[in-house]
Amino acid sequence: GEEVAQTPKHLVRGEGQKAKLYCAPIKGHSYVFWYQQVLKNEFKFLISFQNENVFDETGMPKERFSAKCLPNSPCSLEIQATKLEDSAVYFCASSQKKGAYTEAFFGQGTRLTVV
Amino acid sequence: DAKTTQPTSMDCAEGRAANLPCNHSTISGNEYVYWYRQIHSQGPQYIIHGLKNNETNEMASLIITEDRKSSTLILPHATLRDTAVYYCIVHTNAGKSTFGDGTTLTVKP
């Protein structure tokens, strides 16, 4: 597709439940990035993929968070045993190349509310 | 990735040029300057990027100082729809973008 598609748009989970977010990158883009926006204006990098391989996971919380990008499937970000502080908008982005030489295209985000 | 500093907020009259500054005094030689904007709570939208030369596209112009320690994004004729948070990002080929706090630009009629 010509845009990054994130599903669902909104997700509500009770504390302790699992949350799974999906991202379909733009066709032909090799790199996928996940960001967390907790407060207005504050983006936190979580993880990036080069095709199905983890490229940079320095921002991922070691416990509870996991992500995958498998061939012929949307990428996913999963949070086990959600906590109140996981409430945020999660953005996915994709790009043709990594980093400096090309722009990233962002999806519209998934708003996760943990109650 | 280099840290960037931007003013918290700016106002601009509709139809006038909006000049948004960004300081990136710790930028290194292989780091690019990127600008994105976020309208309401939508996903960030790419605007422009550059290394050391000034750049222009259909959305904006980017002026980078000779020492590359600061840059200015110029929206030549701001409209109400340009009201957004504008992020200046400096990053290498490492993949991720480190967002700062951004500038909230309000275009007023």
Interface residues (C-beta under 8 A of the other chain):
Chain A: V4 Y31 F33 Y35 K40 N41 E42 F43 F45 S48 F55 D56 T58 G59 V89 F91 A93 K98 G99 A100 Y101 E103 A104 F105 F106 G107 Q108 G109 R111
Chain B: N30 E31 Y32 Y34 Y36 S41 Q42 G43 P44 Q45 Y46 H49 V85 Y87 H91 T92 N93 A94 G95 K96 S97 T98 F99 D101 G102 T104
